[in-house]
Amino acid sequence: MMDPTDPVALTRALIRCPSVTPDDGGALDLVDDVLKRLGFTCHRLTFEAPGTTPVGNLYARVGTGAPHLAFAGHTDVVPPGDPSAWRVDPFAAEVLEGEVYGRGAVDMKGAIGCFIAATGRFLACHRPSGSIGFLITGDEEGPAVNGTRKLVAWLKERREVVDACLVGEPTNPQCLGETIKIGRRGSLTGWLTVHGVQGHVAYPERADNPIPRLLAMLGALTAEPLDGGTEAFEPSQLVISSVDVGNPTPNVIPAEARATFNIRFNDQHTAGSLTAWIERKLASVGGAHRLEVRSDAAAFVTPAGPFTELLESVVEREFGIVPELSTTGGTSDARFIRDLCPVVEFGLVGATIHQVDERVAIADLEALTQVYQALLTSYVKAA
């Protein structure tokens, strides 16, 4: 039987579950089993939506009092790519030179192993005066429609009170203790199609070439910075990720030209205000076009408070580093949890996430477990 206080054993066991989104690979069963042995009440929840694959989730809680500290994370992982490019089998969780190799080692099965081990060590010595919770999803790396978003809605329906949440995303660039994420930028993706009239390149006056108009529209969108940043956020950025005509014939003017772009935006903007700004910029160029936008992440920042200050002090005490409070990077499930309670992120070193030979140092797993245990001891306290 697996030791619920050993973060290395837990991490390796989770890596051996090939939980590539949306497959679970037995990962939630493993977490469920260990938490039940620690005294947790566990709820297994499967959510689904039209056009998507049903995805399993887990909510677990021990204790009934306040404060209630929840750990949140995901057991699903991205595909490993070509397994032959790895030093070892990406789902074998082999240890080489003091590091555990495997897909999900850093993002984020290692942190879940540390969550559980820290909780196991705490409960071996104390009965919490508050409560400890786990919010674990299998839908973070995928569409993120049947995971934490719906789990949060389910908790609200049950009137479950969570006072603070820590997400175990790999927040540190190079070494443990560098960075705590206190918020995230919003994200908006735009798909622009410019319409023209197909024709022969020798007779451009008889056609309407959409390419120059597309370039002019993209130029209008990128001509000036969106903003200069805020106290908590860096400047918003619009990045063009694709320009496509799909025209294999060099003597034909195409009928359409398309582009895709993404905006990572700070709290000076909303998806609605950015959409209106984009439409004004496109209208300034003019011509027939179609714009589609999608945004499922708004910018947010967790204000300073007792929980964030406690985590800062624990990290500084454990590592001798004053952590940077950051809002950089991509999106995470913290964007959904922020509607439930104050949420911050602190996890492993993210240098190898989504890469071939993703790996985590055994020493880092032990050190992160100590941080999480210290946080529990100070926040949840012993009865």
C-alpha positions as CSV (number, residue, x, y, z in Angstrom):
1,M,0.0,0.0,0.0
2,M,1.4,3.4,-1.0
3,D,2.7,5.7,1.7
4,P,0.4,8.8,1.7
5,T,3.2,10.9,3.1
6,D,5.7,10.2,0.4
7,P,5.6,12.8,-2.4
8,V,8.0,10.9,-4.6
9,A,6.0,7.6,-4.5
10,L,2.8,9.5,-5.1
11,T,4.2,11.5,-8.0
12,R,5.6,8.4,-9.6
13,A,2.3,6.5,-9.2
14,L,0.4,9.4,-10.8
15,I,2.8,9.6,-13.7
16,R,2.2,5.9,-14.4
17,C,-1.5,6.8,-15.1
18,P,-1.5,7.8,-18.8
19,S,-4.1,10.5,-18.3
20,V,-3.7,12.4,-21.6
21,T,-6.8,14.7,-21.9
22,P,-9.6,13.6,-21.8
23,D,-8.5,10.1,-20.7
24,D,-8.2,9.6,-16.9
25,G,-5.9,6.7,-17.0
26,G,-6.8,5.8,-13.4
27,A,-5.3,9.0,-11.9
28,L,-8.5,10.1,-10.1
29,D,-9.0,6.6,-8.7
30,L,-5.6,6.8,-7.2
31,V,-6.1,10.2,-5.6
32,D,-9.6,9.2,-4.4
33,D,-8.2,6.0,-2.8
34,V,-5.4,7.8,-0.9
35,L,-7.6,10.6,0.3
36,K,-10.2,8.3,1.6
37,R,-7.5,6.4,3.6
38,L,-6.6,9.8,5.1
39,G,-10.2,10.3,6.2
40,F,-11.5,12.5,3.4
41,T,-15.1,12.4,2.2
42,C,-14.8,12.2,-1.6
43,H,-17.2,13.1,-4.3
44,R,-16.6,11.9,-7.9
45,L,-18.3,14.1,-10.4
46,T,-18.5,13.6,-14.2
47,F,-19.5,16.6,-16.3
48,E,-20.3,16.7,-19.9
49,A,-21.5,19.1,-22.6
50,P,-22.7,18.8,-26.2
51,G,-19.8,18.0,-28.5
52,T,-17.3,17.2,-25.7
53,T,-16.1,14.1,-24.0
54,P,-17.4,13.6,-20.4
55,V,-14.6,14.3,-17.9
56,G,-14.2,13.1,-14.3
57,N,-13.5,15.4,-11.4
58,L,-12.9,15.0,-7.7
59,Y,-13.9,17.1,-4.7
60,A,-12.7,15.9,-1.3
61,R,-12.9,17.4,2.2
62,V,-11.8,16.6,5.7
63,G,-13.2,18.6,8.6
64,T,-16.2,20.8,8.8
65,G,-15.0,24.0,10.4
66,A,-13.4,27.2,9.2
67,P,-11.0,28.2,7.8
68,H,-11.3,25.9,4.8
69,L,-8.1,25.7,2.7
70,A,-8.4,23.9,-0.7
71,F,-5.7,22.6,-2.9
72,A,-6.6,22.6,-6.6
73,G,-4.9,20.9,-9.6
74,H,-5.3,18.7,-12.6
75,T,-4.4,15.1,-13.3
76,D,-4.7,15.4,-17.0
77,V,-1.6,15.9,-19.1
78,V,-0.6,16.9,-22.7
79,P,0.5,14.1,-25.1
80,P,4.1,13.1,-24.7
81,G,4.9,13.4,-28.4
82,D,7.3,10.8,-29.9
83,P,8.1,8.4,-27.0
84,S,11.4,7.5,-28.7
85,A,12.6,11.0,-28.2
86,W,12.5,10.6,-24.5
87,R,15.4,9.2,-22.4
88,V,12.9,6.8,-20.8
89,D,9.2,5.8,-21.2
90,P,7.2,9.0,-20.6
91,F,4.8,7.1,-18.4
92,A,7.2,4.9,-16.5
93,A,8.2,7.5,-13.9
94,E,11.8,6.4,-13.8
95,V,14.3,8.1,-11.6
96,L,17.5,9.2,-13.2
97,E,20.2,11.3,-11.4
98,G,17.9,12.4,-8.7
99,E,15.0,13.4,-10.9
100,V,11.7,11.8,-11.7
101,Y,11.0,11.7,-15.5
102,G,7.6,11.5,-17.0
103,R,4.8,13.4,-18.6
104,G,3.1,15.5,-15.9
105,A,6.0,15.3,-13.5
106,V,5.9,19.1,-13.3
107,D,2.5,20.0,-14.8
108,M,1.2,19.0,-12.4
109,K,1.2,15.6,-10.9
110,G,4.2,16.4,-8.8
111,A,2.4,19.2,-7.0
112,I,-0.6,16.9,-6.4
113,G,1.7,14.4,-4.9
114,C,3.1,17.1,-2.6
115,F,-0.5,18.3,-1.7
116,I,-1.3,14.8,-0.6
117,A,1.9,14.1,1.2
118,A,1.8,17.4,3.1
119,T,-1.8,16.7,4.1
120,G,-0.9,13.1,5.2
121,R,2.0,14.4,7.3
122,F,-0.2,17.1,8.9
123,L,-3.1,14.7,9.7
124,A,-0.7,12.2,11.2
125,C,0.0,14.7,13.9
126,H,-3.0,16.9,14.1
127,R,-6.7,17.1,13.8
128,P,-7.5,20.3,11.9
129,S,-9.6,22.9,13.6
130,G,-10.6,24.0,10.1
131,S,-11.0,22.0,6.9
132,I,-8.8,20.8,4.1
133,G,-10.2,20.4,0.6
134,F,-9.1,19.1,-2.8
135,L,-10.4,20.2,-6.1
136,I,-8.9,18.0,-8.8
137,T,-10.0,18.0,-12.4
138,G,-9.2,16.0,-15.5
139,D,-10.0,18.8,-17.9
140,E,-7.4,21.5,-17.6
141,E,-5.1,20.8,-20.6
142,G,-8.1,20.3,-22.8
143,P,-11.2,22.5,-23.6
144,A,-11.7,23.2,-19.8
145,V,-15.4,23.1,-20.1
146,N,-16.2,20.0,-18.1
147,G,-13.7,20.6,-15.3
148,T,-13.0,23.2,-12.7
149,R,-15.5,25.7,-14.1
150,K,-18.4,23.2,-13.4
151,L,-16.8,22.0,-10.2
152,V,-16.9,25.5,-8.8
153,A,-20.6,25.9,-9.9
154,W,-21.4,22.6,-8.1
155,L,-19.7,23.8,-4.9
156,K,-21.7,27.0,-5.0
157,E,-24.9,25.1,-5.5
158,R,-24.0,23.1,-2.4
159,R,-23.1,26.3,-0.5
160,E,-19.7,24.9,0.2
161,V,-17.5,27.7,1.7
162,V,-13.9,27.7,0.7
163,D,-11.9,30.4,2.4
164,A,-8.7,30.2,0.3
165,C,-7.3,28.1,-2.5
166,L,-3.8,27.2,-3.6
167,V,-3.3,26.0,-7.2
168,G,-0.2,23.9,-7.7
169,E,0.7,25.1,-11.2
170,P,4.5,25.3,-11.8
171,T,5.0,28.9,-11.1
172,N,8.8,29.0,-10.6
173,P,11.0,29.7,-13.7
174,Q,14.4,28.4,-12.4
175,C,14.3,27.5,-8.7
176,L,11.7,27.0,-6.0
177,G,10.6,30.1,-4.1
178,E,11.0,32.6,-7.0
179,T,7.4,33.3,-7.9
180,I,3.9,33.2,-6.6
181,K,1.1,33.8,-9.1
182,I,-1.5,36.2,-7.6
183,G,-3.5,36.6,-10.8
184,R,-3.6,36.0,-14.5
185,R,-4.0,37.9,-17.6
186,G,-7.1,37.5,-19.7
187,S,-7.1,35.9,-23.1
188,L,-9.0,36.7,-26.2
189,T,-8.6,35.0,-29.6
190,G,-9.8,36.5,-32.8
191,W,-10.3,34.9,-36.2
192,L,-10.4,37.5,-39.1
193,T,-11.5,36.6,-42.6
194,V,-11.2,39.3,-45.3
195,H,-13.4,38.8,-48.4
196,G,-12.4,39.7,-51.9
197,V,-13.1,38.7,-55.5
198,Q,-11.0,36.0,-57.2
199,G,-9.2,36.9,-60.4
200,H,-6.2,36.6,-62.6
201,V,-3.0,38.4,-61.4
202,A,-2.5,39.9,-64.8
203,Y,-5.8,41.7,-64.5
204,P,-5.9,42.9,-60.9
205,E,-8.5,45.6,-61.8
206,R,-11.0,42.9,-62.5
207,A,-10.6,41.3,-59.0
208,D,-10.6,42.5,-55.4
209,N,-7.5,41.3,-53.7
210,P,-8.2,40.7,-50.0
211,I,-4.5,40.3,-49.0
212,P,-3.5,44.0,-48.9
213,R,-6.7,44.8,-46.8
214,L,-5.9,42.0,-44.4
215,L,-2.3,43.3,-44.0
216,A,-3.7,46.8,-43.5
217,M,-6.1,45.5,-40.8
218,L,-3.4,43.7,-39.0
219,G,-1.3,46.8,-39.2
220,A,-4.0,48.8,-37.6
221,L,-4.4,46.3,-34.8
222,T,-0.6,46.3,-34.0
223,A,0.3,50.0,-34.8
224,E,0.1,51.1,-31.2
225,P,0.4,49.5,-27.8
226,L,-2.9,48.6,-26.1
227,D,-1.7,50.1,-22.9
228,G,1.3,50.7,-20.7
229,G,0.6,48.1,-18.1
230,T,-0.7,48.5,-14.5
231,E,0.8,48.1,-11.0
232,A,-0.1,44.4,-11.1
233,F,0.1,43.6,-14.8
234,E,2.6,44.0,-17.7
235,P,1.3,45.7,-20.8
236,S,-1.4,43.9,-22.8
237,Q,-0.1,42.2,-26.0
238,L,-1.7,41.4,-29.3
239,V,0.2,38.6,-31.1
240,I,-0.6,37.5,-34.6
241,S,-0.3,33.7,-34.7
242,S,-1.4,32.8,-38.2
243,V,-1.8,34.5,-41.6
244,D,-3.2,32.1,-44.3
245,V,-4.4,32.5,-47.8
246,G,-4.4,28.8,-48.8
247,N,-3.6,29.7,-52.4
248,P,-1.5,27.1,-54.3
249,T,-1.7,28.9,-57.6
250,P,0.7,31.9,-58.1
251,N,-1.3,33.5,-60.9
252,V,-4.6,33.6,-59.1
253,I,-5.8,36.4,-56.7
254,P,-7.6,34.6,-53.9
255,A,-11.1,35.2,-52.8
256,E,-10.3,35.2,-49.1
257,A,-7.4,35.9,-46.7
258,R,-7.5,34.9,-43.1
259,A,-5.6,35.6,-39.9
260,T,-5.7,34.5,-36.3
261,F,-4.5,36.6,-33.3
262,N,-4.5,36.4,-29.6
263,I,-4.6,39.2,-27.0
264,R,-3.3,38.6,-23.5
265,F,-4.8,41.5,-21.6
266,N,-4.6,43.1,-18.2
267,D,-7.3,44.5,-15.9
268,Q,-7.7,47.7,-17.9
269,H,-9.7,45.7,-20.5
270,T,-12.6,43.2,-20.8
271,A,-13.4,40.9,-23.6
272,G,-16.3,43.2,-24.6
273,S,-14.2,46.4,-24.6
274,L,-11.4,44.7,-26.6
275,T,-13.9,43.3,-29.2
276,A,-15.3,46.8,-29.7
277,W,-11.8,48.2,-30.1
278,I,-10.9,45.5,-32.7
279,E,-14.1,46.3,-34.6
280,R,-13.3,50.0,-34.7
281,K,-9.8,49.3,-36.0
282,L,-11.0,47.0,-38.7
283,A,-13.7,49.6,-39.7
284,S,-11.0,52.2,-40.1
285,V,-9.6,50.1,-42.9
286,G,-12.9,49.2,-44.4
287,G,-14.0,46.4,-46.8
288,A,-15.9,43.2,-46.4
289,H,-14.7,41.0,-43.6
290,R,-15.9,38.7,-40.9
291,L,-14.6,38.7,-37.3
292,E,-15.1,35.9,-34.7
293,V,-13.8,36.2,-31.2
294,R,-13.7,33.9,-28.2
295,S,-12.6,34.6,-24.6
296,D,-13.0,32.3,-21.6
297,A,-10.4,34.1,-19.4
298,A,-10.8,37.5,-17.8
299,A,-7.9,39.3,-16.2
300,F,-7.9,39.1,-12.4
301,V,-5.7,39.7,-9.4
302,T,-6.1,38.4,-5.9
303,P,-5.6,41.4,-3.5
304,A,-3.1,41.2,-0.7
305,G,-4.6,39.6,2.4
306,P,-3.8,37.2,5.3
307,F,-3.6,34.1,3.0
308,T,-1.3,35.6,0.4
309,E,0.9,37.2,3.1
310,L,1.1,33.9,4.9
311,L,2.2,32.0,1.8
312,E,4.8,34.7,1.1
313,S,6.2,34.3,4.6
314,V,6.3,30.5,4.4
315,V,8.1,30.5,1.1
316,E,10.6,33.1,2.3
317,R,11.2,31.1,5.4
318,E,11.7,27.8,3.6
319,F,13.9,29.0,0.7
320,G,15.4,32.3,1.9
321,I,14.0,34.1,-1.1
322,V,11.5,36.9,-1.2
323,P,9.1,35.6,-3.9
324,E,8.0,37.8,-6.8
325,L,4.2,38.3,-6.9
326,S,3.4,37.8,-10.6
327,T,0.5,37.8,-13.0
328,T,2.5,36.7,-16.1
329,G,2.2,33.6,-18.2
330,G,-0.8,31.8,-19.7
331,T,-4.2,31.0,-18.2
332,S,-4.9,28.4,-15.5
333,D,-7.9,27.1,-13.7
334,A,-7.4,29.8,-11.1
335,R,-9.5,31.9,-13.4
336,F,-12.5,29.9,-12.4
337,I,-11.7,29.5,-8.8
338,R,-11.4,33.2,-8.3
339,D,-15.2,33.3,-8.4
340,L,-15.2,31.0,-5.3
341,C,-12.6,32.4,-3.0
342,P,-9.1,34.1,-2.9
343,V,-6.8,32.0,-5.0
344,V,-3.0,32.0,-5.6
345,E,-0.7,29.6,-7.3
346,F,2.6,28.1,-6.2
347,G,4.2,24.9,-7.4
348,L,7.3,23.4,-8.9
349,V,9.9,24.7,-11.4
350,G,8.3,24.9,-14.8
351,A,11.4,24.7,-17.0
352,T,10.4,21.4,-18.6
353,I,6.6,21.6,-18.8
354,H,5.2,20.1,-22.0
355,Q,8.7,19.2,-23.2
356,V,10.3,15.9,-24.0
357,D,12.0,14.6,-20.9
358,E,9.7,16.5,-18.5
359,R,11.1,15.9,-15.1
360,V,11.2,17.1,-11.5
361,A,14.0,16.9,-8.9
362,I,13.3,14.7,-5.9
363,A,14.7,17.4,-3.7
364,D,12.1,19.8,-5.1
365,L,9.2,17.4,-4.3
366,E,10.3,17.2,-0.7
367,A,10.9,20.9,-0.4
368,L,7.5,21.8,-1.9
369,T,5.8,19.3,0.5
370,Q,7.4,21.1,3.4
371,V,6.0,24.4,2.1
372,Y,2.5,23.0,1.8
373,Q,2.7,21.3,5.2
374,A,3.8,24.6,6.8
375,L,1.0,26.4,5.1
376,L,-1.5,23.9,6.5
377,T,0.0,24.1,10.0
378,S,-0.3,27.9,10.0
379,Y,-3.6,28.4,8.2
380,V,-5.8,25.4,9.1
381,K,-4.2,24.9,12.5
382,A,-4.5,22.0,14.8
383,A,-7.6,21.5,17.0
